Amino acid sequence: MNSTADDDELIFDQSAHEVINLGNGIMDDNPEADEWEVASGILAGAVQFWLFSRQPCDDPMCESCAEISTAAQRLGKLLGEVKEFASESEYFHSPSDTDVGTA
């Protein structure tokens, strides 16, 4: 069965929500835990899974794998996605940011 764009979007949203729920659950279970450590641990696991999912196939001439055929290319793709997701986040800007102007 081929997945559709709607199915892919649903899986994307579900995956993102599950990670948020995981972080919240860890903090609920460990109220003294450092949020930054929990977030960094979740990010480390997400990076590992992302890199695992982007391994090129065994064919060095594969057109489908051309944009991820080196570690540097995969890192570039990963950083591009991180930048995109961060800039789209409702938490990207904070009223406490030092570069927030006042009028």
C-alpha positions in Angstrom: 0.0 0.0 0.0 1.4 3.4 -1.0 1.2 6.2 1.5 -0.5 9.4 0.5 0.5 13.0 1.3 -2.3 13.0 3.9 -1.1 9.8 5.5 2.5 11.2 5.6 1.3 14.5 7.2 -0.7 12.5 9.8 2.3 10.4 10.7 4.5 13.5 10.8 2.1 15.3 13.2 1.6 12.2 15.3 5.4 11.7 15.6 6.0 15.3 16.7 3.2 15.1 19.3 4.5 11.8 20.6 7.9 13.4 21.2 6.4 16.3 23.0 4.3 13.9 25.1 7.5 11.9 25.9 9.3 15.0 27.1 6.3 16.1 29.2 6.0 12.6 30.6 9.7 12.5 31.6 9.3 15.8 33.3 6.1 14.7 35.1 7.9 11.5 36.3 11.0 13.4 37.3 10.0 16.8 38.6 13.6 17.6 39.7 15.0 16.8 36.2 16.7 19.6 34.3 14.5 20.4 31.3 17.5 21.1 29.2 19.0 17.7 29.8 15.7 16.0 29.0 15.3 18.1 25.8 18.9 17.4 24.8 18.5 13.7 25.4 15.3 13.7 23.2 17.1 15.6 20.5 20.1 13.2 20.6 17.7 10.3 20.1 15.8 12.1 17.3 19.1 12.9 15.5 20.2 9.2 15.8 16.9 8.1 14.3 16.9 10.7 11.6 20.5 9.7 10.5 19.5 6.0 10.6 16.6 6.7 8.3 18.7 8.6 5.8 21.4 6.0 5.1 22.1 5.8 1.4 21.7 2.5 -0.4 24.6 0.4 -1.6 24.5 1.8 -5.1 26.9 4.7 -5.3 25.2 5.9 -8.5 21.7 5.8 -7.1 19.9 9.0 -8.1 17.4 8.8 -5.2 20.3 8.8 -2.7 22.4 11.4 -4.4 21.5 14.3 -2.1 22.4 12.2 1.0 25.3 10.2 -0.3 27.9 11.7 2.1 27.9 12.4 5.8 28.3 16.1 5.1 25.2 16.1 2.8 23.2 14.3 5.4 24.3 16.8 8.1 23.3 19.7 5.8 19.9 18.2 5.2 19.4 17.6 9.0 20.5 21.2 9.9 18.2 22.6 7.2 15.2 20.7 8.7 16.1 21.8 12.2 16.4 25.4 11.1 13.0 25.2 9.3 11.2 23.5 12.3 12.7 25.9 14.8 11.7 29.0 12.8 8.2 27.7 12.5 7.9 27.0 16.2 5.7 29.1 18.4 8.5 29.0 20.9 11.2 30.4 18.5 10.8 34.0 19.6 10.4 34.8 23.3 9.4 38.0 24.9 12.6 37.7 27.0 14.9 37.6 23.9 17.6 40.2 24.2 17.0 41.3 20.6 13.3 42.1 21.1 12.7 45.8 20.5 10.7 48.0 22.8 8.6 50.9 21.6 
